[in-house]
Amino acid sequence: MDRSSFEKPVTILTGLGTPTRIESAAEAYALLADWPRASRTAAHDIAAKACRAAMDGEIDAETARATFVAFARRNDLLASQTSSTVAGGPLADWARSQRVNAPA
């Protein structure tokens, strides 16, 4: 694990809502570098500078991660953390029980 890797990945929605795991400051920086210039804000600039600093070893990766999360939140990119819970949680258990108990 390099020094710019995040302890916990950040899952964002890209393209047509595809969940994408961002696991390091380098991956976050690549996404930020591709962000349309016309849509760049102060949150973008702060996150990009923090990710670059983490890649250079000037700050820790978790500080960069926090700025990237703030950027993603402001731009409605963060994937819902409940989706995996619902997929394997009580709702899925209930749905399976309904199939088993359904009349033939």
VMD Tcl script that draws the C-alpha trace (Angstrom):
set ca {
  {0.00 0.00 0.00}
  {1.55 3.30 -1.04}
  {1.44 6.40 1.11}
  {-1.40 7.95 -0.89}
  {-3.80 5.01 -0.46}
  {-6.98 5.66 1.51}
  {-7.70 3.50 4.56}
  {-11.29 3.16 3.31}
  {-12.21 3.68 -0.36}
  {-14.66 6.40 -1.37}
  {-17.46 5.09 -3.60}
  {-18.80 7.63 -6.04}
  {-21.30 7.44 -8.87}
  {-19.88 8.06 -12.35}
  {-21.30 8.07 -15.85}
  {-24.83 6.72 -15.76}
  {-24.72 6.12 -12.02}
  {-22.08 3.40 -12.01}
  {-20.49 2.95 -8.56}
  {-16.75 3.54 -8.74}
  {-14.31 2.95 -5.89}
  {-11.67 5.63 -5.42}
  {-8.92 4.01 -3.36}
  {-6.13 6.58 -3.34}
  {-5.25 10.23 -3.65}
  {-3.86 9.45 -7.10}
  {-7.21 8.04 -8.29}
  {-9.06 11.01 -6.78}
  {-6.62 13.41 -8.41}
  {-7.12 11.76 -11.81}
  {-10.88 12.22 -11.52}
  {-10.45 15.83 -10.41}
  {-8.03 16.53 -13.27}
  {-10.68 15.32 -15.74}
  {-13.42 17.45 -14.17}
  {-14.79 20.02 -16.65}
  {-13.03 23.36 -16.19}
  {-16.31 25.29 -16.32}
  {-17.63 23.26 -13.36}
  {-14.60 23.63 -11.09}
  {-15.25 25.31 -7.76}
  {-13.25 26.14 -4.65}
  {-14.09 22.66 -3.28}
  {-12.60 21.15 -6.46}
  {-9.42 23.23 -6.17}
  {-8.95 22.36 -2.49}
  {-9.48 18.63 -3.11}
  {-7.12 18.63 -6.12}
  {-4.38 20.42 -4.18}
  {-4.81 18.10 -1.19}
  {-4.66 14.97 -3.37}
  {-1.53 16.27 -5.12}
  {0.03 17.04 -1.73}
  {-0.75 13.51 -0.50}
  {0.80 12.04 -3.64}
  {3.94 14.12 -2.94}
  {4.00 13.00 0.71}
  {3.34 16.50 2.04}
  {0.10 15.54 3.84}
  {-1.42 12.24 4.86}
  {-3.84 10.42 2.56}
  {-6.74 10.65 5.02}
  {-6.63 14.45 4.93}
  {-6.80 14.30 1.13}
  {-9.62 11.75 1.39}
  {-11.64 14.11 3.59}
  {-11.32 16.95 1.07}
  {-12.28 14.59 -1.77}
  {-15.34 13.39 0.17}
  {-16.38 17.02 0.71}
  {-16.00 17.68 -3.03}
  {-17.97 14.53 -3.91}
  {-20.72 15.40 -1.44}
  {-21.08 18.96 -2.82}
  {-21.40 17.53 -6.32}
  {-23.82 14.71 -5.38}
  {-21.32 12.04 -6.40}
  {-21.21 9.98 -3.21}
  {-22.79 6.57 -3.56}
  {-25.33 5.68 -0.91}
  {-23.75 3.58 1.80}
  {-27.10 1.89 2.51}
  {-27.37 0.15 -0.86}
  {-25.11 -2.74 0.14}
  {-26.91 -3.05 3.48}
  {-30.30 -3.24 1.79}
  {-29.04 -5.69 -0.83}
  {-28.03 -8.22 1.79}
  {-30.11 -7.11 4.76}
  {-33.64 -7.50 6.06}
  {-35.31 -6.41 2.82}
  {-33.50 -9.11 0.84}
  {-34.35 -11.69 3.51}
  {-38.03 -10.70 3.35}
  {-38.04 -10.91 -0.48}
  {-36.52 -14.39 -0.38}
  {-39.12 -15.54 2.15}
  {-41.92 -14.27 -0.08}
  {-40.63 -16.34 -3.01}
  {-40.39 -19.43 -0.84}
  {-43.88 -18.94 0.64}
  {-45.57 -17.83 -2.60}
  {-48.38 -20.03 -3.89}
  {-47.43 -22.22 -6.83}
}
mol new
graphics top color blue
foreach p $ca { graphics top sphere $p radius 0.5 }
foreach p [lrange $ca 0 end-1] q [lrange $ca 1 end] { graphics top cylinder $p $q radius 0.2 }
display resetview
